């Protein structure tokens, strides 16, 4: 298996954390300096834009084709796309072009390969080890992990990093790494047209319910939100924003991910959503001003699973011993042990490695998790499991005390380290 961040040929692949900053540079914007270490800098964003061939080529404003649209397709891994490209003529054309030109069609997402972590990495230019967004859910930060003993895991212990409901935490205060949108400014080194100066520098487009949602506030705050619940209505909003002088448009598509979770990515339902996406992208390219750059990427890919590949933690005393709380997701699980004791954690990790064997790709302690998540900030260390488990192939780790029946039965899953989950498309085109 190729390691995340490295292409099969051994060269360094573009990373999701670079995409929004590079897109901002391509739109004639720049990033103010961040006081948080390990976040994307202006210099890194400029280097990525240069390497990808998307630096601004003149002083055209967004109305004249100088803007950029970033399309984030939730759940569209590069391997998933390649397997079904025959049903998507627009994407097939963009993919063919990317395979012949820099930076190529391949990029890497963060670990875990899941939406809360990846969209925050996109939005902040920082890895989950910095942001603390280390899974679908984490142990409630208001709980004292050192006091957890003599109990069984419960879903009440979890904080969902998608919804942020039920625990009275402010996503903006807890995940306080500034977003790319919050750091945007006009590039003082470039001349600017006066049209559109009153327009926001960036807008985000997606379902109306995303305005002010927990994940939006944590990872993508700072852009004006324009809601469109139907995928087909989003290109018109993007074109309108550019016509109003908005330089950078972020457009989110979640329909493939929903279909994949409900039916599996090999299903007819997933294929229907891919065909809808392809038509939407063709319409987007027709509607935006000629010359507008469109960057398409994803947060993660997806693998299909079934009942024969489920490991039930609650049904195996060897696995369940000393585990007092569970969070994350079935492909990438955070285990919290009695008293958060490092010795208990090390013994638990060794026992899990032996028990799971080749059903797991990686089992390690919190002190080792930086190799996956990036250097751990104090915030991340407060929620990363004492033991972290990434499953192999199509295996999932479930616990009925924590996971709902619907989550346990989900046929399409992601979060782990496989190429299919971590390799995402980076397709660049101009309208």
C-alpha positions in Angstrom: 0.0 0.0 0.0 1.3 3.5 -0.9 1.7 5.7 2.1 -0.5 8.8 2.5 1.1 11.8 0.8 3.2 9.7 -1.6 2.2 8.6 -5.0 2.8 5.0 -6.1 5.8 6.2 -8.1 7.3 7.6 -4.9 6.9 11.3 -5.7 5.1 13.6 -3.3 1.5 14.0 -4.2 -0.5 17.2 -3.7 -2.4 17.2 -0.4 -5.9 18.3 0.5 -4.5 20.8 3.0 -3.0 22.8 0.1 -6.1 23.0 -2.1 -8.1 26.0 -0.7 -5.0 28.1 -0.2 -3.7 27.4 -3.7 -7.2 28.2 -5.1 -7.2 31.5 -3.2 -3.8 32.4 -4.8 -5.2 31.5 -8.2 -8.1 33.9 -7.6 -5.8 36.8 -6.9 -6.0 36.6 -3.1 -3.5 35.9 -0.4 -3.4 34.4 3.1 -2.6 36.5 6.2 0.0 35.0 8.5 -1.4 32.5 11.0 -0.1 32.5 14.6 -0.8 28.7 14.8 2.1 26.5 13.8 1.7 23.8 11.2 -1.0 25.7 9.2 -0.7 26.4 5.5 1.4 29.5 4.9 1.1 32.0 2.0 4.4 30.8 0.8 3.2 27.2 0.7 -0.1 28.2 -1.0 1.9 30.2 -3.6 4.3 27.3 -4.2 1.4 24.9 -4.7 -0.4 27.3 -7.1 2.9 27.7 -9.0 3.5 23.9 -9.2 -0.1 23.2 -10.3 0.1 26.0 -13.0 -2.8 28.0 -11.6 -1.2 31.3 -10.6 -3.1 34.4 -11.8 -2.4 35.3 -15.4 -3.3 39.0 -15.4 -5.6 41.3 -13.4 -8.9 40.0 -14.6 -11.6 40.2 -12.0 -14.0 37.4 -11.3 -16.6 38.8 -13.7 -14.0 38.5 -16.5 -12.9 34.9 -15.7 -10.3 35.6 -13.0 -12.2 33.8 -10.2 -11.8 30.2 -9.0 -14.4 27.6 -8.0 -13.4 24.7 -5.7 -15.8 21.8 -5.9 -15.5 19.4 -3.0 -17.3 16.1 -3.7 -17.8 14.2 -0.5 -16.9 10.5 -0.9 -15.5 10.6 -4.5 -12.2 8.8 -4.2 -10.0 8.7 -7.2 -10.2 4.9 -7.4 -14.0 5.1 -7.2 -14.1 7.6 -10.0 -11.7 5.6 -12.2 -13.9 2.5 -11.8 -17.1 4.4 -12.9 -15.7 7.1 -15.2 -17.6 5.5 -18.2 -20.8 6.9 -16.7 -19.4 10.5 -16.3 -18.3 12.1 -19.6 -17.4 15.5 -18.1 -15.4 13.9 -15.3 -13.8 11.5 -17.7 -12.6 14.4 -19.9 -11.3 16.3 -16.9 -9.6 13.1 -15.6 -7.9 12.5 -19.0 -6.6 16.0 -19.1 -5.3 15.8 -15.5 -3.4 12.6 -16.3 -1.5 14.4 -19.0 -0.8 17.6 -17.1 0.6 18.8 -13.8 -0.2 18.2 -11.0 -1.8 15.0 -12.3 -5.1 13.6 -11.1 -3.9 12.3 -7.8 -3.9 13.9 -4.3 -4.0 12.7 -0.7 -6.4 13.4 2.0 -5.7 13.5 5.7 -6.0 10.7 8.3 -8.5 9.7 9.3 -10.1 9.7 5.9 -13.4 11.1 7.1 -15.5 14.2 6.5 -15.1 16.1 9.8 -11.3 15.7 9.8 -10.9 16.3 6.0 -13.1 19.3 5.6 -11.4 21.0 8.5 -8.0 20.2 7.0 -9.2 21.7 3.7 -10.7 24.7 5.5 -7.7 25.4 7.8 -4.7 24.1 5.9 -3.8 22.1 9.0 -3.7 18.4 9.7 -6.1 16.8 12.3 -3.2 16.5 14.8 -3.3 20.3 14.9 -7.0 21.0 14.7 -8.1 18.1 17.0 -10.7 17.1 14.4 -9.6 13.5 14.6 -12.7 11.5 13.6 -16.4 11.4 13.1 -16.6 11.6 16.9 -14.3 12.0 19.9 -14.6 11.5 23.6 -16.5 14.4 25.0 -13.8 17.0 25.9 -15.7 17.9 29.1 -15.2 14.4 30.5 -12.0 13.7 32.5 -10.5 10.7 30.8 -8.3 9.9 33.7 -11.4 9.3 35.9 -13.0 6.8 33.5 -12.9 3.4 35.1 -15.2 0.5 36.0 -17.7 1.3 33.2 -18.7 0.2 29.7 -18.6 2.4 26.5 -21.6 4.5 25.8 -22.7 6.7 22.9 -23.4 9.4 25.5 -19.7 9.8 25.9 -19.2 10.9 22.3 -19.0 14.4 20.8 -20.0 14.3 17.1 -17.7 16.6 15.2 -20.3 16.8 12.5 -23.3 18.1 14.5 -21.7 19.2 17.8 -25.0 18.6 19.5 -25.7 17.8 23.1 -22.5 18.9 24.9 -22.8 22.7 25.0 -19.4 23.3 23.3 -18.8 26.2 20.9 -17.1 24.7 17.8 -15.4 28.1 17.1 -13.8 28.2 20.6 -12.8 24.6 20.7 -11.4 24.4 17.2 -9.7 27.8 17.1 -7.2 27.3 14.3 -8.1 30.1 11.9 -9.6 29.0 8.6 -8.3 29.9 5.2 -11.5 32.0 4.7 -10.8 34.0 7.8 -7.2 34.7 6.6 -8.1 35.9 3.1 -7.1 39.3 1.8 -6.6 40.9 -1.5 -3.0 40.5 -2.7 -1.4 43.9 -2.3 1.3 43.0 -4.9 -1.3 42.8 -7.7 -3.4 45.4 -9.3 -7.1 45.0 -8.8 -10.1 46.1 -10.8 -12.5 48.2 -8.9 -15.6 46.2 -9.9 -16.7 43.8 -7.2 -14.8 45.5 -4.4 -17.9 45.4 -2.2 -18.4 41.7 -2.7 -17.2 39.2 -0.2 -13.8 37.6 -1.0 -15.3 34.1 -0.8 -18.6 32.3 -0.6 -19.5 28.8 0.2 -22.4 27.0 -1.6 -24.2 23.9 -0.3 -27.4 22.8 1.5 -29.0 25.6 3.4 -28.8 23.7 6.7 -25.0 24.0 6.6 -25.1 27.7 7.4 -24.0 28.0 11.0 -23.7 24.2 11.4 -21.2 22.8 13.9 -18.8 21.5 11.3 -19.1 24.7 9.3 -18.3 26.8 12.4 -15.4 24.5 13.3 -13.7 24.1 9.9 -15.1 26.4 7.2 -16.2 29.5 9.0 -15.5 32.9 7.4 -17.2 32.6 4.0 -20.7 33.9 3.3 -23.0 30.9 2.8 -25.5 30.6 0.0 -27.8 27.7 0.3 -29.1 25.4 -2.4 -30.5 22.0 -1.4 -30.6 20.6 -4.9 -27.3 19.8 -6.5 -28.5 21.2 -9.8 -29.2 24.6 -8.3 -25.6 25.2 -7.2 -24.0 26.1 -10.5 -26.3 29.1 -10.9 -25.3 30.4 -7.4 -21.6 30.0 -8.2 -22.0 31.9 -11.5 -24.0 34.6 -9.8 -21.3 35.0 -7.1 -18.6 35.4 -9.6 -20.7 37.9 -11.6 -21.0 39.9 -8.4 -17.2 40.0 -8.0 -16.6 37.1 -5.6 -13.1 35.8 -6.2 -13.3 32.4 -4.6 -16.3 30.0 -4.5 -16.4 26.8 -2.5 -19.1 24.4 -3.7 -19.9 21.3 -1.7 -21.6 18.2 -3.1 -22.6 15.5 -0.5 -25.1 13.4 -2.5 -22.5 10.7 -3.5 -21.4 10.2 0.1 -25.0 9.7 1.3 -25.7 7.2 -1.5 -22.5 5.3 -0.7 -23.2 5.0 3.0 -26.8 3.9 2.4 -26.2 1.5 -0.5 -22.5 1.1 -1.1 -20.4 2.8 -3.7 -20.9 0.0 -6.3 -24.7 0.4 -6.1 -27.0 1.8 -8.8 -28.0 4.5 -6.4 -24.4 5.8 -6.1 -24.0 5.7 -9.9 -27.2 7.8 -10.2 -25.6 10.4 -8.0 -22.4 10.3 -10.0 -24.3 10.9 -13.2 -26.1 13.9 -11.5 -22.8 15.2 -10.4 -21.4 15.0 -13.9 -24.3 16.9 -15.4 -24.0 19.5 -12.6 -20.3 20.0 -13.5 -21.0 20.4 -17.2 -23.6 23.1 -16.3 -21.1 24.8 -13.9 -18.5 25.0 -16.7 -21.1 26.5 -19.0 -22.4 29.1 -16.6 -19.3 30.6 -15.0 -17.4 33.4 -16.8 -15.1 32.1 -19.5 -11.6 31.6 -18.1 -12.8 30.7 -14.6 -10.7 28.0 -13.0 -12.5 25.0 -11.5 -10.7 22.7 -9.1 -12.4 19.5 -8.2 -11.4 17.4 -5.3 -12.8 15.2 -2.5 -12.5 14.6 1.2 -12.1 10.8 1.0 -12.9 7.7 -1.0 -15.0 4.8 0.1 -14.9 1.0 0.4 -17.8 -1.4 0.6 -18.2 -3.9 3.5 -20.7 -6.5 4.7 -21.6 -8.4 7.8 -18.9 -11.0 7.4 -16.3 -8.3 7.8 -17.6 -6.9 11.1 -15.7 -7.2 14.4 -17.9 -6.7 17.4 -15.9 -5.3 20.2 -18.6 -5.9 22.8 -18.8 -9.6 21.9 -15.0 -10.3 22.3 -13.8 -10.3 25.9 -10.1 -10.1 24.8 -10.8 -6.9 22.9 -13.2 -5.4 25.4 -10.9 -5.7 28.4 -9.9 -2.3 29.9 -11.8 -0.4 27.2 -14.1 2.1 28.9 -15.0 4.4 26.0 -15.1 4.3 22.2 -15.2 7.0 19.6 -14.2 7.7 16.0 -15.9 5.4 13.4 -15.8 1.7 12.4 -12.8 2.1 10.1 -10.8 4.3 12.4 -11.5 3.9 16.1 -10.4 5.7 19.2 -10.3 3.5 22.3 -10.1 5.0 25.8 -8.7 2.7 28.5 -9.1 2.6 32.3 -7.7 5.7 33.8 -6.0 6.7 30.5 -3.0 4.8 31.9 -0.1 4.6 29.4 0.9 1.2 30.6 -2.6 -0.2 30.2 -2.8 1.5 26.7 0.5 -0.2 25.6 -0.7 -3.6 26.8 -4.1 -3.0 25.1 -2.5 -2.1 21.8 -0.3 -5.2 21.8 -3.3 -7.4 22.7 -5.4 -5.8 19.9 -2.6 -6.3 17.3 -2.3 -9.9 18.1 -6.1 -10.5 18.2 -6.9 -8.6 15.0 -3.9 -9.7 13.0 -4.2 -8.7 9.3 -7.7 -7.4 9.9 -6.1 -4.2 11.1 -3.6 -2.0 9.2 -2.4 0.0 12.2 -2.8 -0.3 15.9 -0.9 2.1 18.2 -1.0 4.3 21.3 -1.8 8.0 21.5 2.0 8.7 21.8 2.4 7.0 18.4 -0.7 8.5 16.7 1.3 11.5 15.4 2.6 9.3 12.6 -0.9 9.3 11.2 -2.4 12.5 12.4 0.5 14.9 12.3 2.1 16.4 15.5 -0.5 16.4 18.2 -1.6 19.8 19.7 -2.8 20.0 23.3 -6.3 20.0 22.0 -5.8 16.8 19.9 -4.0 15.0 22.8 -7.1 15.7 24.9 -9.4 13.7 22.6 -7.2 11.2 20.7 -7.8 7.6 21.9 -5.3 6.0 24.3 -5.3 3.4 21.5 -6.0 4.0 17.9 -7.1 1.3 15.5 -7.2 1.6 11.6 -8.9 -1.4 10.0 -7.7 -3.2 6.8 -9.4 -4.2 3.6 -13.2 -4.2 4.1 -13.1 -4.8 7.9 -15.0 -2.6 10.3 -15.0 -2.5 14.1 -18.4 -2.0 15.7 -19.9 -1.7 19.2 -23.7 -1.8 19.6 -23.3 0.1 22.9 -21.9 3.0 20.9 -23.0 2.6 17.2 -26.6 2.8 16.0 -28.0 -0.3 14.1 -27.9 1.9 11.0 -24.2 2.7 11.4 -23.4 -0.9 12.1 -25.2 -2.0 8.9 -23.8 0.7 6.7 -22.5 -0.9 3.5 -20.2 2.0 2.4 -17.5 3.1 4.8 -14.3 5.1 5.1 -11.8 6.5 7.5 -8.9 4.1 7.3 -5.5 4.2 5.5 -6.2 2.2 2.3 -5.4 3.8 -1.1 -9.1 3.7 -2.0 -10.0 5.8 1.0 -7.0 8.2 1.0 -6.4 8.9 -2.7 -8.6 11.7 -3.9 -8.9 13.4 -7.3 -7.4 16.8 -8.0 -8.8 17.8 -11.4 -8.2 21.3 -12.8 -10.0 22.9 -15.7 -10.9 26.3 -17.1 -14.4 27.2 -18.3 
